[in-house]
Amino acid sequence: MRYGRNYEVRGALPEVVNLFFDLEKYAALHPLITAVQVVDEPATDLTTWEILERPFSFLPIKIRYRATVDASEERVHYAVAGVPLSRIEMTYDFSNVDDEVVSIGFSLELDAPFWVRPILSRKMLAAQDSLIANIRASVR
């Protein structure tokens, strides 16, 4: 199942794209991610990261998974592996609205059992909304 959102943030296109490509920067602004580490040496356009996430603040549960990140000048794609019962791909498409504003098209491709999909999709979309709010607050 595919889900999507559109956002706008202030900033130069290369800097905004780099926030999503460099998972250390991304994790610092993401509401659920607590730690990231490069699994293999960074390549030019493709890097695999191990991610530690605390999906529910009220539960002492952390999950660990991997994301392979592929980037171009106007797109960042994550292929996520290791989330139980799920196959997840996320894509961010970037374009200039003007010299100071970047449009971000977010697409979530989620393959999971029917009873997992609504919970996981709501959680992930809410996390994206918070991530964008944090990016907007950091740019001011």
LUMLUM-142924 format. One line per 5 residues: for each residue x, y, z negated of N, C-alpha, C. Coordinates in nm, 4 decimals. Example, Ala and Ser with C-alpha at 12.3 -4.5 7.8 and 13.67 -1.06 7.14 Angstrom:
<atoms>
1.3190 -0.5690 -0.7800 1.2300 -0.4500 -0.7800 1.3200 -0.3300 -0.7800; 1.2850 -0.2250 -0.7080 1.3670 -0.1060 -0.7140 1.2900 0.0030 -0.7870
</atoms>
This chain:
<atoms>
0.0843 -0.1164 0.0000 0.0000 0.0000 0.0000 0.0897 0.1239 0.0000; 0.0482 0.2248 0.0745 0.1271 0.3472 0.0883 0.0575 0.4615 0.0151; 0.1387 0.5397 -0.0553 0.0918 0.6579 -0.1277 0.1809 0.7747 -0.0880; 0.1308 0.8954 -0.0994 0.2140 1.0085 -0.0614 0.1777 1.1360 -0.1340; 0.2707 1.2274 -0.1326 0.2533 1.3601 -0.1907 0.3369 1.4581 -0.1085
0.2979 1.5840 -0.1095 0.3758 1.6903 -0.0469 0.4052 1.7970 -0.1509; 0.5279 1.8455 -0.1487 0.5731 1.9452 -0.2453 0.6508 2.0540 -0.1725; 0.6688 2.1661 -0.2416 0.7599 2.2707 -0.1962 0.8443 2.3142 -0.3152; 0.9738 2.3342 -0.2894 1.0651 2.3827 -0.3933 1.1545 2.4909 -0.3335; 1.2037 2.5777 -0.4199 1.2983 2.6808 -0.3762 1.4375 2.6194 -0.3661
1.5120 2.6635 -0.2653 1.6488 2.6165 -0.2515 1.6875 2.6016 -0.1059; 1.8162 2.5819 -0.0853 1.8689 2.5561 0.0488 1.8528 2.4072 0.0790; 1.8192 2.3758 0.2013 1.7929 2.2376 0.2419 1.9037 2.1396 0.2018; 2.0320 2.1664 0.2309 2.1364 2.0688 0.1938 2.1450 2.0447 0.0424; 2.1244 2.1491 -0.0363 2.1309 2.1349 -0.1826 2.0134 2.0545 -0.2357
1.8954 2.0771 -0.1805 1.7773 2.0017 -0.2246 1.7924 1.8550 -0.1853; 1.8360 1.8272 -0.0638 1.8569 1.6887 -0.0203 1.9578 1.6202 -0.1123; 2.0633 1.6905 -0.1501 2.1660 1.6317 -0.2365 2.1117 1.5971 -0.3753; 2.0144 1.6724 -0.4263 1.9523 1.6391 -0.5553 1.8892 1.5003 -0.5516; 1.8376 1.4606 -0.4368 1.7706 1.3316 -0.4229 1.8666 1.2205 -0.3809
1.9763 1.2552 -0.3153 2.0747 1.1558 -0.2740 2.1674 1.1166 -0.3889; 2.2092 1.2144 -0.4687 2.3003 1.1899 -0.5809 2.2166 1.1524 -0.7030; 2.2113 1.0241 -0.7345 2.1237 0.9792 -0.8419 2.1644 1.0297 -0.9801; 2.2871 1.0725 -0.9988 2.3225 1.1333 -1.1272 2.2473 1.2652 -1.1442; 2.2378 1.3438 -1.0378 2.1607 1.4684 -1.0422 2.0116 1.4381 -1.0514
1.9658 1.3417 -0.9729 1.8256 1.3008 -0.9706 1.7816 1.2530 -1.1091; 1.8641 1.1684 -1.1721 1.8304 1.1120 -1.3035 1.8221 1.2185 -1.4120; 1.9054 1.3214 -1.4007 1.9038 1.4288 -1.5012 1.7699 1.5031 -1.5009; 1.6988 1.4995 -1.3896 1.5704 1.5691 -1.3771 1.4501 1.4751 -1.3815; 1.4734 1.3455 -1.3706 1.3647 1.2471 -1.3662 1.3149 1.2167 -1.5076
1.1839 1.2150 -1.5295 1.1311 1.1978 -1.6656 1.1461 1.0577 -1.7240; 1.1693 0.9551 -1.6441 1.1743 0.8184 -1.6947 1.3126 0.7559 -1.6936; 1.4009 0.8045 -1.6086 1.5337 0.7445 -1.5938 1.6242 0.7904 -1.7074; 1.6867 0.6926 -1.7738 1.7756 0.7246 -1.8861 1.9230 0.7125 -1.8501; 1.9554 0.6322 -1.7478 2.0959 0.6169 -1.7074 2.1036 0.5623 -1.5654
2.2108 0.5992 -1.4951 2.2395 0.5452 -1.3620 2.3878 0.5177 -1.3514; 2.4204 0.4215 -1.2655 2.5610 0.3881 -1.2430 2.5742 0.3329 -1.1016; 2.6780 0.3774 -1.0312 2.7038 0.3255 -0.8975 2.7454 0.1798 -0.9094; 2.6838 0.0934 -0.8286 2.7145 -0.0493 -0.8309 2.8334 -0.0789 -0.7415; 2.8351 -0.0186 -0.6241 2.9488 -0.0365 -0.5348 3.0028 0.1005 -0.4987
3.1170 0.1035 -0.4390 3.1774 0.2304 -0.4031 3.0873 0.3069 -0.3076; 3.0718 0.4370 -0.3292 2.9852 0.5149 -0.2409 3.0320 0.5091 -0.0959; 2.9393 0.4854 -0.0097 2.9662 0.4878 0.1344 2.9224 0.6242 0.1873; 2.9401 0.6455 0.3114 2.9039 0.7742 0.3698 2.7555 0.8026 0.3545; 2.6705 0.7076 0.3933 2.5264 0.7301 0.3897 2.4502 0.6292 0.3047
2.5170 0.5306 0.2470 2.4480 0.4223 0.1777 2.5180 0.3904 0.0464; 2.4429 0.4010 -0.0641 2.4992 0.3744 -0.1954 2.3994 0.2934 -0.2762; 2.4480 0.1952 -0.3522 2.3618 0.1173 -0.4409 2.3875 0.1595 -0.5845; 2.2778 0.1849 -0.6557 2.2831 0.2316 -0.7939 2.2089 0.1333 -0.8837; 2.2588 0.1164 -1.0049 2.1842 0.0466 -1.1078 2.1172 0.1537 -1.1927
1.9892 0.1356 -1.2200 1.9096 0.2363 -1.2887 1.8486 0.1757 -1.4134; 1.8564 0.2500 -1.5227 1.7928 0.2113 -1.6483 1.6805 0.3101 -1.6729; 1.5616 0.2565 -1.6948 1.4432 0.3407 -1.7074 1.3632 0.2998 -1.8298; 1.3066 0.3983 -1.8947 1.2138 0.3734 -2.0051 1.0758 0.4176 -1.9564; 0.9953 0.3229 -1.9058 0.8707 0.3593 -1.8398 0.7616 0.4127 -1.9326
0.7661 0.3772 -2.0596 0.6653 0.4229 -2.1546 0.7347 0.4755 -2.2794; 0.7191 0.6037 -2.3075 0.7889 0.6642 -2.4218 0.7433 0.6059 -2.5548; 0.6226 0.5534 -2.5592 0.5676 0.5003 -2.6843 0.6024 0.3534 -2.7072; 0.6714 0.2898 -2.6121 0.7146 0.1512 -2.6274 0.8663 0.1426 -2.6148; 0.9295 0.0620 -2.6991 1.0763 0.0494 -2.6916 1.1207 -0.0481 -2.5826
1.0682 -0.0297 -2.4636 1.0981 -0.1182 -2.3513 1.1766 -0.0393 -2.2469; 1.2863 -0.0997 -2.1999 1.3624 -0.0418 -2.0897 1.3695 -0.1457 -1.9798; 1.3669 -0.0983 -1.8549 1.3846 -0.1899 -1.7429 1.5075 -0.1469 -1.6641; 1.5733 -0.2448 -1.6069 1.6932 -0.2216 -1.5272 1.6662 -0.2745 -1.3870; 1.6969 -0.1926 -1.2876 1.6773 -0.2324 -1.1491 1.7810 -0.1636 -1.0628
1.7832 -0.1959 -0.9353 1.8784 -0.1363 -0.8413 1.8042 -0.0634 -0.7303; 1.8682 0.0404 -0.6824 1.8151 0.1143 -0.5685 1.9288 0.1399 -0.4707; 1.9046 0.1055 -0.3464 1.9989 0.1378 -0.2401 1.9487 0.2654 -0.1748; 2.0354 0.3649 -0.1703 1.9978 0.4973 -0.1219 2.0638 0.5224 0.0128; 1.9813 0.5585 0.1087 2.0255 0.5879 0.2441 1.9829 0.7316 0.2737
2.0735 0.8118 0.3263 2.0407 0.9527 0.3482 2.0855 1.0017 0.4839; 2.0106 1.0989 0.5333 2.0499 1.1755 0.6505 2.0321 1.3221 0.6127; 2.0454 1.4113 0.7087 2.0354 1.5538 0.6777 1.8979 1.5940 0.6275; 1.7940 1.5216 0.6688 1.6579 1.5615 0.6329 1.5739 1.4488 0.5755; 1.6381 1.3397 0.5326 1.5631 1.2267 0.4756 1.6499 1.1516 0.3759
1.5868 1.1090 0.2657 1.6512 1.0202 0.1688 1.5548 0.9041 0.1462; 1.6088 0.7817 0.1569 1.5270 0.6614 0.1431 1.5845 0.5728 0.0321; 1.4955 0.5238 -0.0546 1.5332 0.4326 -0.1619 1.4672 0.2974 -0.1373; 1.5469 0.1922 -0.1376 1.4949 0.0557 -0.1373 1.5225 0.0003 -0.2762; 1.4158 -0.0256 -0.3514 1.4272 -0.0645 -0.4921 1.4139 -0.2155 -0.5043
1.5052 -0.2765 -0.5795 1.5021 -0.4206 -0.6036 1.5157 -0.4466 -0.7531; 1.4428 -0.5453 -0.8018 1.4571 -0.5848 -0.9409 1.3448 -0.5393 -1.0319; 1.2460 -0.4666 -0.9797 1.1282 -0.4323 -1.0604 1.0357 -0.5533 -1.0537; 1.0007 -0.6105 -1.1700 0.9209 -0.7336 -1.1689 0.7909 -0.7202 -1.0887; 0.7610 -0.8228 -1.0123 0.6370 -0.8356 -0.9356 0.6182 -0.7306 -0.8270
0.7240 -0.6612 -0.7877 0.7066 -0.5494 -0.6952 0.8174 -0.5401 -0.5918; 0.7808 -0.4834 -0.4770 0.8763 -0.4387 -0.3763 0.8434 -0.2928 -0.3531; 0.9421 -0.2072 -0.3725 0.9186 -0.0631 -0.3704 1.0152 0.0033 -0.2733; 0.9606 0.0918 -0.1914 1.0427 0.1791 -0.1069 0.9880 0.3199 -0.1207; 1.0790 0.4141 -0.1369 1.0412 0.5547 -0.1477 1.1184 0.6335 -0.0436
1.0495 0.7263 0.0213 1.1124 0.8100 0.1225 1.0780 0.9550 0.0949; 1.1801 1.0383 0.1030 1.1631 1.1834 0.0927 1.2034 1.2428 0.2270; 1.1113 1.3176 0.2884 1.1404 1.3891 0.4124 1.1435 1.5382 0.3816; 1.2494 1.6048 0.4248 1.2722 1.7447 0.3912 1.2676 1.8326 0.5152; 1.2138 1.9532 0.5000 1.2189 2.0509 0.6086 1.2127 2.1907 0.5478
1.2709 2.2856 0.6203 1.2673 2.4252 0.5754 1.1308 2.4853 0.6036; 1.0738 2.5487 0.5016 0.9533 2.6291 0.5218 0.9991 2.7680 0.5648; 1.1000 2.8181 0.4945 1.1692 2.9415 0.5316 1.3097 2.9330 0.4732; 1.3810 3.0449 0.4676 1.5204 3.0421 0.4210 1.5351 3.0028 0.2746; 1.4296 3.0177 0.1955 1.4392 2.9938 0.0516 1.3520 2.8800 0.0006
1.2705 2.8201 0.0863 1.1760 2.7168 0.0425 1.1904 2.5925 0.1298; 1.1924 2.4765 0.0619 1.2022 2.3474 0.1295 1.0749 2.2682 0.1028; 1.0204 2.2105 0.2076 0.9049 2.1219 0.1960 0.9567 1.9796 0.1781; 0.8947 1.9056 0.0850 0.9329 1.7668 0.0593 0.8097 1.6793 0.0775; 0.8182 1.5875 0.1721 0.7137 1.4876 0.1896 0.7583 1.3596 0.1218
0.6825 1.3166 0.0206 0.7175 1.1955 -0.0542 0.6253 1.0821 -0.0112; 0.6841 0.9670 0.0189 0.6077 0.8487 0.0571 0.6513 0.7312 -0.0295; 0.5550 0.6647 -0.0885 0.5793 0.5476 -0.1736 0.5151 0.4272 -0.1066; 0.5954 0.3272 -0.0750 0.5461 0.2008 -0.0205 0.5574 0.0983 -0.1323; 0.4440 0.0472 -0.1769 0.4398 -0.0390 -0.2946 0.3714 -0.1707 -0.2592
0.4473 -0.2793 -0.2703 0.3928 -0.4127 -0.2490 0.3972 -0.4837 -0.3839; 0.2790 -0.5021 -0.4432 0.2689 -0.5637 -0.5752 0.1318 -0.6290 -0.5875; 0.1151 -0.7198 -0.6838 -0.0178 -0.7791 -0.7033 -0.1233 -0.6704 -0.7292; -0.2470 -0.6992 -0.6911 -0.3543 -0.5998 -0.6980 -0.3724 -0.5416 -0.8376; -0.3439 -0.6167 -0.9411 -0.3626 -0.5677 -1.0779 -0.2436 -0.4847 -1.1269
-0.1300 -0.4933 -1.0584 -0.0114 -0.4147 -1.0942 -0.0095 -0.2816 -1.0190; -0.0585 -0.2838 -0.8944 -0.0521 -0.1663 -0.8067 -0.1069 -0.0380 -0.8688; -0.2288 -0.0374 -0.9263 -0.2806 0.0897 -0.9790 -0.1985 0.1445 -1.0948; -0.1500 0.0576 -1.1799 -0.0706 0.1017 -1.2954 0.0625 0.1594 -1.2478; 0.1310 0.0842 -1.1626 0.2630 0.1255 -1.1151 0.2546 0.2493 -1.0260
0.1563 0.2551 -0.9381 0.1454 0.3713 -0.8494 0.1142 0.4983 -0.9286; 0.0237 0.4922 -1.0251 -0.0058 0.6108 -1.1081 0.1179 0.6564 -1.1844; 0.1898 0.5611 -1.2412 0.3097 0.5929 -1.3183 0.4160 0.6577 -1.2286; 0.4367 0.6020 -1.1103 0.5398 0.6530 -1.0202 0.5022 0.7891 -0.9621; 0.3754 0.8080 -0.9262 0.3330 0.9373 -0.8721 0.3384 1.0464 -0.9792
0.3003 1.0125 -1.1014 0.3100 1.1096 -1.2119 0.4564 1.1457 -1.2385; 0.5451 1.0470 -1.2288 0.6882 1.0735 -1.2481 0.7401 1.1663 -1.1387; 0.6928 1.1494 -1.0148 0.7347 1.2384 -0.9056 0.6861 1.3810 -0.9306; 0.5615 1.3940 -0.9769 0.5090 1.5275 -1.0089 0.5953 1.5950 -1.1154; 0.6335 1.5192 -1.2184 0.7192 1.5736 -1.3248 0.8593 1.6053 -1.2737
0.9129 1.5190 -1.1895 1.0442 1.5426 -1.1303 1.0447 1.6744 -1.0531; 0.9438 1.6971 -0.9706 0.9367 1.8195 -0.8925 0.9194 1.9401 -0.9842; 0.8388 1.9275 -1.0883 0.8233 2.0375 -1.1852 0.9584 2.0695 -1.2503; 1.0359 1.9664 -1.2833 1.1683 1.9879 -1.3432 1.2644 2.0539 -1.2446; 1.2569 2.0155 -1.1184 1.3409 2.0781 -1.0158 1.3039 2.2248 -1.0030
1.1747 2.2532 -0.9972 1.1288 2.3921 -0.9859 1.1756 2.4750 -1.1060; 1.1675 2.4181 -1.2254 1.2106 2.4900 -1.3463 1.3605 2.5132 -1.3484; 1.4371 2.4196 -1.2914 1.5834 2.4339 -1.2921 1.6335 2.5351 -1.1914; 1.5517 2.5687 -1.0915 1.5924 2.6599 -0.9862 1.5653 2.8060 -1.0234; 1.4720 2.8303 -1.1109 1.4320 2.9664 -1.1470 1.5442 3.0515 -1.1952
</atoms>
